[in-house]
Amino acid sequence: MDTPAHTATHDIVIVGGGLVGASLGCALAPLIERYALKVAIIEAAPLPAPSPQAEWQPSFDARASAIAAGSAERFRRLGVWQAMRREASPIKRIHISERGRFGATRLSADEVNVEALGHVIPNAWMGQVLHQRLAALDLEWHCPAKVERIAPQPGGHRLELSDGSTLSAALTVLADGGRSGLKEQLGIDSHQAAYAQTALIANVGVSEPHRGVAYERFTAEGPMALLPLPGNAMELVWTHPAGEEKARMAMGDGDFLTALQQAFGDRAGRFTRVGKRYAYPLSLVTAQEAVRPGLAVLGNAAHALHPVAGQGFNLALRGVTDLVETLEDSLAAGGAMGDMATLGAFDQRRARDRRGVVRFSDGLIRLFGTTLPLLPQARAAGLVGLNLAGPLRRDVIRRAMGLER
Ligand SMILES: Cc1cc2nc3c(=O)[nH]c(=O)nc-3n(C[C@H](O)[C@H](O)[C@H](O)COP(=O)(O)OP(=O)(O)OC[C@H]3O[C@@H](n4cnc5c(N)ncnc54)[C@H](O)[C@@H]3O)c2cc1C
């Protein structure tokens, strides 16, 4: 039987306590306090005992993420930046190039008068900091517990959990990464375009100090990124045509380092060691609807992008803060939680940024992934041109910093 609107057990239920769901929980702190909101987060993977190397759930695994300057500012407002920056490496310069071609683009923090264009932070560390902050807030945790069924009902949604409990929420936020089947249960379609590429991720040692340089290099096999980590270490994101990563995953460390050196060249110095390797199949997935009455879709559930431009989480965090600001405006004006006027305003506020970032990331991959005869020259010219001036260059800098255009 349907629960009547006024008996929703919760004002907000967040499905997924990964990077996005946990950030949203932290961002809701002032509203929880001011309006005594009843908020729950449901996370399927168990929390481990805290340790700097802890790998514990899909969001907070061995990856490190490039966190744009705009995102650092958002984390600062959430009260977590001081702790985050303890394990963060500043990006002072970004070097974009194409293997075997003349032309490179350098973007530097100095030219835009900032201390850093962004920071690289291990996901596991971000997870610990966010969850420590969450533990201090007055919100409910269901973990480990999976949302198995979701269905609309008057005044919100009804959620059935794997631990046998049932919740009803005026506003449900899907931050489940998009692979749990909940969008499909609700009949929300997604546009999917496989890149036919797999990203191989590993932590690598380098012989030279990286001096805060992040590299993006476009090779015949696909794009690679090397991001600075504390000490003489860098995070490698190496894209392979789907299936071809298997041989590299299986190689001994010595052979892997030789192959990496060949593909990347010696601009970052000599690769001296490699940590555990992980593989992520890549596709562009965009949900066709980001809001419905009583429902908002955030993070990877709304948009999963190619990782080479480092945009996915940065875009999602802008969505998190925009959602909270829109809810705040609505509550201050006496609006009801989850009403479509509020969620529609939120969606409108996000649409331009979301479209821009999806086009930018996808366009970058397609521009550098094409093998038409004249394109290498055009790309090199583009890179050189990018180094001189022009709107594309400004666009790249602004996107790298996590600013909307
Ligand atoms: C290789 C790689 C490198 C990347 N690098 C960057 C980068 O440098 N910068 C950047 O901005 N972005 C980067 N990204 C993108 C970034 O990782 C994602 O945007 C981010 O992880 C999305 O977080 P999320 O919380 O939406 O989803 P997820 O990380 O998938 O987390 C979803 C959470 O929901 C939980 N869950 C799932 N189903 C259920 C359920 N039914 N009930 C309860 N809980 C559930 C899961 O256990 C998980 O904890 C990268 C992505 C990849 C693949």
Ligand as a Chemical Component Dictionary entry (heavy atoms), coordinates in Angstrom:
data_LIG
# 
_chem_comp.id                   LIG 
_chem_comp.type                 NON-POLYMER 
_chem_comp.pdbx_formal_charge   0 
_chem_comp.three_letter_code    LIG 
# 
loop_
_chem_comp_atom.comp_id 
_chem_comp_atom.atom_id 
_chem_comp_atom.alt_atom_id 
_chem_comp_atom.type_symbol 
_chem_comp_atom.charge 
_chem_comp_atom.model_Cartn_x 
_chem_comp_atom.model_Cartn_y 
_chem_comp_atom.model_Cartn_z 
_chem_comp_atom.pdbx_ordinal 
LIG C1  C1  C 0 40.050 5.579  -14.267 1  
LIG C2  C2  C 0 39.280 6.771  -13.829 2  
LIG C3  C3  C 0 39.950 7.943  -13.461 3  
LIG C4  C4  C 0 39.215 9.082  -13.087 4  
LIG N1  N1  N 0 39.894 10.239 -12.782 5  
LIG C5  C5  C 0 39.182 11.360 -12.480 6  
LIG C6  C6  C 0 39.857 12.593 -12.200 7  
LIG O1  O1  O 0 41.077 12.679 -12.227 8  
LIG N2  N2  N 0 39.092 13.700 -11.896 9  
LIG C7  C7  C 0 37.721 13.649 -11.888 10 
LIG O2  O2  O 0 37.079 14.679 -11.649 11 
LIG N3  N3  N 0 37.072 12.484 -12.147 12 
LIG C8  C8  C 0 37.771 11.357 -12.436 13 
LIG N4  N4  N 0 37.097 10.179 -12.683 14 
LIG C9  C9  C 0 35.641 10.151 -12.527 15 
LIG C10 C10 C 0 35.273 9.888  -11.066 16 
LIG O3  O3  O 0 35.955 8.760  -10.596 17 
LIG C11 C11 C 0 33.775 9.680  -10.971 18 
LIG O4  O4  O 0 33.156 10.858 -11.425 19 
LIG C12 C12 C 0 33.348 9.423  -9.524  20 
LIG O5  O5  O 0 33.918 8.243  -9.033  21 
LIG C13 C13 C 0 31.839 9.298  -9.478  22 
LIG O6  O6  O 0 31.469 9.031  -8.154  23 
LIG P1  P1  P 0 30.028 8.489  -7.797  24 
LIG O7  O7  O 0 29.944 8.609  -6.304  25 
LIG O8  O8  O 0 29.013 9.155  -8.648  26 
LIG O9  O9  O 0 29.996 6.967  -8.282  27 
LIG P2  P2  P 0 30.821 5.720  -7.765  28 
LIG O10 O10 O 0 32.239 6.108  -7.554  29 
LIG O11 O11 O 0 30.538 4.601  -8.704  30 
LIG O12 O12 O 0 30.179 5.383  -6.333  31 
LIG C14 C14 C 0 28.874 4.862  -6.222  32 
LIG C15 C15 C 0 28.673 4.290  -4.815  33 
LIG O13 O13 O 0 27.336 3.798  -4.704  34 
LIG C16 C16 C 0 27.353 2.516  -4.075  35 
LIG N5  N5  N 0 26.182 1.790  -4.588  36 
LIG C17 C17 C 0 25.975 1.298  -5.838  37 
LIG N6  N6  N 0 24.754 0.727  -5.952  38 
LIG C18 C18 C 0 24.160 0.867  -4.748  39 
LIG C19 C19 C 0 22.885 0.486  -4.227  40 
LIG N7  N7  N 0 21.977 -0.145 -4.993  41 
LIG N8  N8  N 0 22.602 0.773  -2.941  42 
LIG C20 C20 C 0 23.519 1.425  -2.155  43 
LIG N9  N9  N 0 24.738 1.805  -2.601  44 
LIG C21 C21 C 0 25.064 1.535  -3.868  45 
LIG C22 C22 C 0 28.688 1.899  -4.485  46 
LIG O14 O14 O 0 29.104 0.922  -3.543  47 
LIG C23 C23 C 0 29.607 3.132  -4.501  48 
LIG O15 O15 O 0 30.214 3.353  -3.251  49 
LIG C24 C24 C 0 37.802 9.038  -13.067 50 
LIG C25 C25 C 0 37.134 7.859  -13.422 51 
LIG C26 C26 C 0 37.863 6.736  -13.805 52 
LIG C27 C27 C 0 37.109 5.481  -14.203 53 
# 
loop_
_chem_comp_bond.comp_id 
_chem_comp_bond.atom_id_1 
_chem_comp_bond.atom_id_2 
_chem_comp_bond.value_order 
_chem_comp_bond.pdbx_ordinal 
LIG C1  C2  SING 1  
LIG C2  C3  SING 2  
LIG C2  C26 DOUB 3  
LIG C3  C4  DOUB 4  
LIG C4  N1  SING 5  
LIG C4  C24 SING 6  
LIG N1  C5  DOUB 7  
LIG C5  C6  SING 8  
LIG C5  C8  SING 9  
LIG C6  O1  DOUB 10 
LIG C6  N2  SING 11 
LIG N2  C7  SING 12 
LIG C7  O2  DOUB 13 
LIG C7  N3  SING 14 
LIG N3  C8  DOUB 15 
LIG C8  N4  SING 16 
LIG N4  C9  SING 17 
LIG N4  C24 SING 18 
LIG C9  C10 SING 19 
LIG C10 O3  SING 20 
LIG C10 C11 SING 21 
LIG C11 O4  SING 22 
LIG C11 C12 SING 23 
LIG C12 O5  SING 24 
LIG C12 C13 SING 25 
LIG C13 O6  SING 26 
LIG O6  P1  SING 27 
LIG P1  O7  DOUB 28 
LIG P1  O8  SING 29 
LIG P1  O9  SING 30 
LIG O9  P2  SING 31 
LIG P2  O10 DOUB 32 
LIG P2  O11 SING 33 
LIG P2  O12 SING 34 
LIG O12 C14 SING 35 
LIG C14 C15 SING 36 
LIG C15 O13 SING 37 
LIG C15 C23 SING 38 
LIG O13 C16 SING 39 
LIG C16 N5  SING 40 
LIG C16 C22 SING 41 
LIG N5  C17 SING 42 
LIG N5  C21 SING 43 
LIG C17 N6  DOUB 44 
LIG N6  C18 SING 45 
LIG C18 C19 SING 46 
LIG C18 C21 DOUB 47 
LIG C19 N7  SING 48 
LIG C19 N8  DOUB 49 
LIG N8  C20 SING 50 
LIG C20 N9  DOUB 51 
LIG N9  C21 SING 52 
LIG C22 O14 SING 53 
LIG C22 C23 SING 54 
LIG C23 O15 SING 55 
LIG C24 C25 DOUB 56 
LIG C25 C26 SING 57 
LIG C26 C27 SING 58 
# 
